[in-house]
Amino acid sequence: MVTIAVTAEPADEPRVAVSPETVKKLAALGVQVKVESGAGARSRFSDEVLRAAGAEIAGSAAEALSGADILLRVRRPSAAEIAALKPGALVIAMLDPYGDKTALGALAASNAALFSMEFMPRITRAQSMDVLSSQANLAGYKAVVDAAAMFQQAMPMMMTAAGTVPAAKVFIMGAGVAGLQAIATARRLGAQVTATDVRPAAKEQVASLGAKFVAVEDEEFKQAQTAAGYAKPMSAEYQAKQAELVANHIKNQDIVITTALIPGRPAPRLITRAMVESMKPGAIIVDLAAERGGNCELTKPGEIVEVGGVRIYGPLNLAGDLAVNASSLYAKNLYAFLETLIDKKEKTLAVNWDDEIVKGTLVARGGAIVHPSLQGA
């Protein structure tokens, strides 16, 4: 029988790696799930609910980990947690593969097979396993809701006998999963929405949600997307032209939400101090790239700062603020991945190391870092 361990996350991470739904599905596969007591509490998955779904509730992390074949986590586990697993066990989590590479190397040396869900290939077969999309979708929604609350003015246009309340102007920078959800949410709230992105494919997506697209559409712009669908770093010349366009646009906006990230790189700087200073008092910036240094020059990760009446919010885990939904979706992503690693007939681990999905997410095996993008790091 395959045994899966799930341990509690640190104080700043309310999400958990299983849900009652996925515990039931794993039990149906003949898998034993051991969950550390209290691990699901902040996602409103009580020990009782998880036990009723088929999980074994362990009194401590050590008890949950003892003899486990697989460790499921949201965040990167500690070396001590990995050491408590069976030799060669699988560790599946959002490992933050580009962060603290020394610590990642130490985890790799443990001989566990480390899988980073952030590296999930963007192929049709893996769509149900795409944690970046499931979590970014929630973050984009929450960014707009938080911005609307901070704005302290109405979002939709309102016609009243006493006069008209104008619609709030919302500008979304970066039209990936988070950005598109932010556009949709801002539109639902009645805002006047514009958006920008360096990827040509984004223009049609933005328009389909009823927002106006703002970008320098030159020849470089037409080539600004990788085969995997990510944004490419742009030339200094293009960045200057785009920055001028954005600077003229941003000064009239009430709310700006930035979502631009390039895997493995610091967040691109999109909003300068001068742009912030040109904005109206009362305007709000929500910077979803705060964990990677921020898209705004003045962002302070985890804080709200005020400059000339403009408030800049740098949240670190917006998806975690919606822990019930975020954990449910993340647990489903993990279950979809786990299904490919377990022989349903024999009820044993059966990892196909040549599978595109396995190769894409495998960070370390046999005591060494093996992922191509981390080689020599």
JODA-V413562 format. One record per backbone hydrogen bond with DSSP energy under -0.5 kcal/mol. NH is the residue of the N-H (numbers start at 1). CO is the residue of the C=O. Records with the same first field share a line. If there is no record, write none. Layout:
NH: CO / CO
//
This chain:
4: 32
5: 70
6: 34
7: 72
13: 10
23: 19
24: 20
25: 21
26: 22
27: 23
28: 24
29: 25 / 26
30: 27
31: 26
32: 2
33: 31
34: 4 / 32
35: 33 / 56
36: 6
37: 58
39: 36
41: 38
43: 40
44: 41
45: 40
46: 44
50: 46
51: 47
52: 48
53: 49
54: 50 / 51
55: 50
56: 33
57: 55
58: 35 / 56
64: 60
65: 61
66: 62
67: 84
68: 65
69: 3
70: 3
71: 90
72: 5 / 70
73: 92
82: 78
83: 79
84: 80 / 81
85: 82
86: 68
89: 86
90: 69
91: 113
92: 71
93: 115
94: 74
95: 93
99: 96
104: 100
105: 101
106: 102
107: 103
108: 104
109: 105
110: 107
111: 108
113: 89
114: 112 / 364
115: 91 / 113
116: 361
117: 93 / 115
119: 116
120: 117
123: 121
126: 123
127: 124
129: 126
130: 127
131: 129
134: 130
135: 131
136: 132
137: 133
138: 134
139: 135
140: 136
141: 137
142: 138
143: 139
144: 140
145: 141
146: 142
147: 143
148: 144
149: 145
150: 146
151: 147
152: 148
157: 190
158: 165
160: 158 / 163
163: 160
165: 158
166: 164
168: 155
170: 168 / 192
171: 255
172: 194
173: 171 / 257
174: 172 / 196
180: 176
181: 177
182: 178
183: 179
184: 180
185: 181
186: 182
187: 183
188: 184
189: 185
190: 187
191: 186
192: 168
193: 191
194: 170
195: 212
196: 172
200: 198 / 221
202: 199
203: 200
204: 200
205: 201
206: 202
207: 203
208: 204
209: 205 / 206
210: 207
211: 206
212: 193
214: 195
217: 215
218: 216
222: 218
223: 219 / 220
224: 221
225: 223
226: 230
229: 226
232: 224
239: 235
240: 236
241: 237
242: 238
243: 239
244: 240
245: 241
246: 242
247: 243
248: 244
249: 245
250: 246
251: 247
252: 249
253: 250
254: 169
255: 169
256: 284
257: 171
258: 286
259: 173
265: 262
267: 292
270: 268 / 295
271: 295
272: 270
276: 272
277: 273
278: 274
279: 275 / 276
282: 309
283: 280
284: 254
285: 311
286: 256
287: 285 / 313
288: 258 / 286
290: 287
292: 289
293: 290
294: 289
297: 271
299: 296
301: 299
302: 314
303: 300
305: 303 / 312
307: 310
310: 307
311: 283 / 309
312: 305
313: 285 / 311
314: 303
321: 317 / 318
322: 319
323: 320
326: 322
327: 323
328: 324
329: 325
330: 326
331: 327
332: 328
333: 329
334: 330
335: 331
336: 332
337: 333
338: 334
339: 335
340: 336 / 337
341: 338
342: 338
343: 348
344: 342
347: 343
348: 343
350: 341
353: 351
355: 352
359: 355
360: 356
361: 357
362: 358
363: 114
364: 114
365: 368
366: 111
368: 365
370: 363
371: 363
374: 371
375: 371 / 372
377: 374
//
